[in-house]
């Protein structure tokens, strides 16, 4: 499966989950969703949550680093001569 397709599927899943979160509070979800849906959520969420948490922590670590100037001397601007 192409990376673009996986990225698209992830974005669609996040958008769908965000829509549900916007329509129901957690208490409403537990009270109003059918038992089968709640059981699937209970079964699958720990794995999904662990994966999402790992991705989040990795991104948080990577993005927490301040930007640094490029170290490639070929990219140094020297100014014009002349």
Helices and strands as residue ranges (DSSP letters): H 3-23, H 26-32, H 35-64, G 73-75
